[in-house]
Amino acid sequence: SPFPSITQEKIEKKQQIIDKKDLVELPVTDAADTIEKAYTINLNWWNFQFYFFHYSFYSIIKTSAKMFFFDRITG
């Protein structure tokens, strides 16, 4: 998998932990939890995008480089 540290399972587990906290904690902490929840989801999304795009560009560059050098060698 091109996304070694980001898996759907990890995201779901994190979400479950946050949801459990919502049930246990006092209403005063609702705002903090909401911010934390939004931040966690956001962070996962950006990490996913970062891995995805870097992996894509890396693959494209690697393939192009291989083809370019192969053309040069075989002339």
N, C-alpha and C positions, 0 to 999 in steps of 0.2 A: 504493500500500500504506500502511495506517495505521501500520506499524512501520518507519520509515525506517532506523533504525540496527541493528535486530535482524532478521537473516535466518537461515533454517535453514542456509544455506551457510556463513555466518560461524561459526555455532555448531559445525558439523561440522569446519571448518578448524581452529578453536581446539582442538577435541577431538583432531584428528590430530596437531597440534603437541605436545600434552601426552602423547599415546600414544607418539610418537617419543622424547620425552625419557625416558619410563619405560624404554625399551629401552637407551638410551645411558648413563644415569647409574648411579652406584653404589648398592647396596642401602641405604646409609645415608640416602639422600635420599628413600627410598620414602614415609616419613611425610609429609614436606614436599610431595611430589608429590600424594599422596592428598588432603591438605588443599587444595592448590591446585586440584585437579580438582573437588572438591566445591564449592569456593568459586566457581569459574568457572561450573559448571552452575547453581548457586544464583543467581548474579548474573544470568545470562541469563534464568532463569525469572522473577525479580522484575522485570527490565527489561521482559520481554514482558508480564507482568501489568499493570505500570504503564502502558505504552503502550495496551494493550488496553482497560483500564477507563477511562482518561482519554479515549480516543478515543470510547468508547461514550457516556459521560456527556456529552461535548461535542456529539455528534450529537443526542442526545435533547434537550438543553437548547436547541440551535440550532433544531431542528424545532419544539419547543414554543413558543419565542419567536416564530418566524415565524408560526405558527398564531394565537397570541395577538394579535399586532399586526395580522395580516391581518383577524381577526375585528373588532378595534376599528375599523379603517379602513373596512371594508365595512359595518360596523354591522348 
